[in-house]
């Protein structure tokens, strides 16, 4: 599974600046900087894993052409 540091590396390597991420998300730039440098609370990556599983379930349900229970 992908983690926050890897995701931020891809985003930052694309040319998006930390300050732009802050403006779009409300996440303070110093926190983004810490995460980009690998200083990430385990709970953040845990939540990301849950989100990735959720996205898989939603995609599977959409392929079945019915709404997931959490989205009804």
C-alpha positions, 0 to 999 in steps of 0.5 A: 500500500502507498503511504503519505510520504510517497504520495507527497513525493509524487505530488511535489515532483509534479511541480505542485508546491507545499503552499498550494497543497495548504491552500487547497486542503487547509493542511498547514505547510509545516505539517506537509513538510514533515510528512514529505520528509517521512515524519508521519504519525502512524495513524495518518498512514493507517487512515490512508490504508482504510481509505484505499480499501474503501475505494476498492469496495466502492469501485467493486460496488459500482461495477455491480451497478449498485450503490455501496451501503455507506453512500445511500 
